[in-house]
Amino acid sequence: MTTQQTQTEQNKSLVRRYYEEVGNAATADIASAGADRLLSNDFTFYPPNAAEGEQGLDNLTGAVGRLRLPSTGANDGLIA
């Protein structure tokens, strides 16, 4: 496996964990804890239909409750 393939697999794994621990969390508190574990403090969140990103975990935490959708298995075929 090449370095690029390894990085791609690591990226896919991180996205899967994000959906499992944040996107599909049972409560906003659980989602917030997942985001704290997975994302850096300077993470930039791009809300749907937003031209500009919002930097920081606080902005993501505020949006988590509004954007949570039920799992559809849509991330099964992730492309990194």
Backbone as CSV, one residue per row, in Angstrom:
resi,resn,N_x,N_y,N_z,CA_x,CA_y,CA_z,C_x,C_y,C_z
1,MET,0.861,-1.177,0.000,0.000,0.000,0.000,0.905,1.237,0.000
2,THR,0.609,2.190,-0.871,1.415,3.404,-0.955,1.043,4.373,0.161
3,THR,1.884,5.374,0.338,1.604,6.393,1.356,0.291,7.100,1.058
4,GLN,0.017,7.389,-0.212,-1.231,8.054,-0.596,-2.439,7.185,-0.260
5,GLN,-2.339,5.883,-0.539,-3.437,4.976,-0.215,-3.646,4.893,1.287
6,THR,-2.555,4.868,2.034,-2.651,4.824,3.487,-3.341,6.073,4.015
7,GLN,-2.955,7.247,3.517,-3.571,8.499,3.942,-5.055,8.525,3.575
8,THR,-5.372,8.027,2.399,-6.774,7.970,1.965,-7.591,7.092,2.905
9,GLU,-7.062,5.934,3.285,-7.768,5.048,4.201,-7.923,5.689,5.580
10,GLN,-6.910,6.412,6.038,-7.006,7.108,7.320,-8.073,8.200,7.257
11,ASN,-8.135,8.914,6.138,-9.154,9.964,5.975,-10.556,9.360,5.990
12,LYS,-10.742,8.255,5.288,-12.043,7.592,5.267,-12.443,7.134,6.667
13,SER,-11.486,6.600,7.401,-11.753,6.142,8.757,-12.191,7.303,9.647
14,LEU,-11.527,8.443,9.512,-11.886,9.618,10.307,-13.296,10.099,9.968
15,VAL,-13.643,10.115,8.690,-14.984,10.554,8.289,-16.036,9.587,8.819
16,ARG,-15.767,8.299,8.746,-16.715,7.309,9.297,-16.920,7.535,10.790
17,ARG,-15.824,7.729,11.521,-15.921,7.983,12.964,-16.704,9.259,13.236
18,TYR,-16.490,10.284,12.406,-17.222,11.538,12.586,-18.723,11.287,12.468
19,TYR,-19.129,10.579,11.421,-20.561,10.302,11.252,-21.108,9.450,12.391
20,GLU,-20.331,8.469,12.838,-20.786,7.608,13.927,-20.882,8.361,15.248
21,GLU,-19.850,9.166,15.571,-19.760,9.786,16.890,-20.394,11.173,16.971
22,VAL,-20.516,11.849,15.857,-21.068,13.207,15.870,-22.391,13.251,15.105
23,GLY,-22.363,12.907,13.854,-23.552,13.022,13.014,-24.705,12.146,13.432
24,ASN,-24.402,10.965,13.972,-25.459,10.033,14.345,-25.586,9.866,15.854
25,ALA,-25.059,10.806,16.602,-25.128,10.724,18.065,-26.578,10.847,18.537
26,ALA,-26.871,10.192,19.634,-28.232,10.193,20.168,-28.641,11.551,20.714
27,THR,-27.690,12.310,21.236,-28.000,13.631,21.788,-26.935,14.635,21.348
28,ALA,-27.262,15.906,21.470,-26.303,16.958,21.131,-25.079,16.903,22.041
29,ASP,-25.255,16.527,23.309,-24.126,16.421,24.234,-23.147,15.332,23.797
30,ILE,-23.673,14.201,23.368,-22.823,13.111,22.894,-22.109,13.542,21.612
31,ALA,-22.827,14.225,20.738,-22.221,14.717,19.499,-21.098,15.701,19.796
32,SER,-21.313,16.578,20.745,-20.302,17.559,21.126,-19.053,16.873,21.670
33,ALA,-19.240,15.851,22.483,-18.103,15.105,23.023,-17.337,14.407,21.898
34,GLY,-18.046,13.869,20.923,-17.397,13.241,19.771,-16.601,14.242,18.967
35,ALA,-17.157,15.420,18.760,-16.446,16.471,18.019,-15.187,16.886,18.765
36,ASP,-15.267,16.981,20.072,-14.087,17.324,20.879,-12.971,16.302,20.701
37,ARG,-13.347,15.024,20.584,-12.343,13.959,20.422,-11.727,13.959,19.030
38,LEU,-12.524,14.251,18.013,-12.088,14.040,16.632,-11.545,15.271,15.919
39,LEU,-11.942,16.462,16.338,-11.605,17.665,15.575,-10.683,18.582,16.356
40,SER,-9.836,19.301,15.622,-8.935,20.258,16.267,-9.694,21.547,16.582
41,ASN,-9.120,22.355,17.473,-9.772,23.606,17.875,-9.911,24.599,16.732
42,ASP,-9.043,24.497,15.719,-9.129,25.439,14.601,-9.906,24.861,13.410
43,PHE,-10.679,23.821,13.677,-11.544,23.211,12.660,-12.459,24.276,12.064
44,THR,-12.665,24.242,10.749,-13.591,25.164,10.087,-14.804,24.378,9.611
45,PHE,-15.957,24.785,10.075,-17.226,24.146,9.732,-17.888,24.941,8.617
46,TYR,-18.321,24.252,7.559,-19.020,24.896,6.445,-20.468,24.438,6.450
47,PRO,-21.357,25.258,7.026,-22.777,24.876,7.029,-23.300,24.762,5.598
48,PRO,-24.323,23.948,5.397,-24.918,23.836,4.064,-25.348,25.212,3.545
49,ASN,-25.073,25.458,2.285,-25.462,26.686,1.593,-24.768,27.937,2.126
50,ALA,-23.676,27.776,2.865,-22.945,28.935,3.394,-21.744,29.219,2.506
51,ALA,-21.542,30.473,2.197,-20.394,30.864,1.381,-19.114,30.880,2.207
52,GLU,-19.227,31.143,3.484,-18.067,31.252,4.366,-18.114,30.174,5.439
53,GLY,-16.943,29.708,5.837,-16.847,28.742,6.922,-16.865,29.443,8.268
54,GLU,-17.189,28.698,9.286,-17.200,29.200,10.655,-16.131,28.443,11.427
55,GLN,-15.103,29.163,11.886,-13.989,28.504,12.539,-14.267,28.246,14.005
56,GLY,-13.838,27.070,14.461,-13.932,26.731,15.871,-14.985,25.690,16.172
57,LEU,-14.701,24.895,17.180,-15.627,23.838,17.590,-16.942,24.380,18.136
58,ASP,-16.917,25.575,18.718,-18.157,26.148,19.253,-19.198,26.341,18.163
59,ASN,-18.778,26.749,16.977,-19.716,26.931,15.874,-20.299,25.600,15.411
60,LEU,-19.465,24.566,15.388,-19.963,23.248,15.005,-20.935,22.729,16.058
61,THR,-20.585,22.881,17.320,-21.440,22.392,18.401,-22.824,23.011,18.328
62,GLY,-22.902,24.291,18.007,-24.190,24.954,17.895,-25.020,24.431,16.743
63,ALA,-24.349,23.979,15.686,-25.058,23.515,14.498,-25.402,22.034,14.551
64,VAL,-24.729,21.279,15.397,-24.924,19.828,15.429,-26.386,19.456,15.619
65,GLY,-27.055,20.065,16.553,-28.450,19.739,16.814,-29.363,20.054,15.645
66,ARG,-29.037,21.102,14.909,-29.871,21.492,13.767,-29.634,20.614,12.544
67,LEU,-28.440,20.035,12.424,-28.075,19.339,11.195,-28.080,17.822,11.295
68,ARG,-28.346,17.271,12.474,-28.291,15.828,12.622,-29.382,15.166,11.797
69,LEU,-28.981,14.172,11.034,-29.910,13.408,10.208,-29.779,11.939,10.570
70,PRO,-30.821,11.164,10.382,-30.706,9.737,10.657,-29.715,9.081,9.709
71,SER,-29.062,8.037,10.185,-28.100,7.317,9.363,-28.827,6.610,8.230
72,THR,-28.284,6.760,7.020,-28.866,6.102,5.860,-27.895,5.116,5.248
73,GLY,-26.692,5.029,5.838,-25.657,4.182,5.240,-25.005,4.865,4.057
74,ALA,-25.276,6.161,3.875,-24.769,6.885,2.718,-23.259,6.997,2.704
75,ASN,-22.612,6.867,3.855,-21.163,6.997,3.877,-20.462,5.673,3.601
76,ASP,-21.190,4.638,3.229,-20.584,3.337,2.952,-19.643,3.372,1.753
77,GLY,-19.898,4.234,0.817,-19.064,4.327,-0.371,-18.254,5.607,-0.406
78,LEU,-17.659,5.968,0.710,-16.923,7.230,0.815,-15.821,7.323,-0.222
79,ILE,-15.675,8.507,-0.736,-14.558,8.820,-1.625,-13.784,9.922,-0.938
80,ALA,-12.511,9.682,-0.686,-11.690,10.682,-0.006,-10.903,11.486,-1.010
